[in-house]
Amino acid sequence: MPILLLTILWLAAITYTIKGIFERKDMEQNTQLLWTILIVVAPVLGLIIYYVFGDNRRE
């Protein structure tokens, strides 16, 4: 049961991040596509790298 909950939360985090990437107007489409591919191919590493380096709207 806990694994199912963690899986659902993980998929929600990936979906939320990809949705946020494509809603950004300050990012080119090629960059959006590359971020999405990185997150789909390597989800753990991709999300960490995106939130450390790619999401610079918070600055």
Secondary structure, 3 states (H helix, E strand, C coil): CHHHHHHHHHHHHHHHHHHHHHHCCCCCHHHHHHHHHHHHHCHHHHHHHHHHHHCHHHC
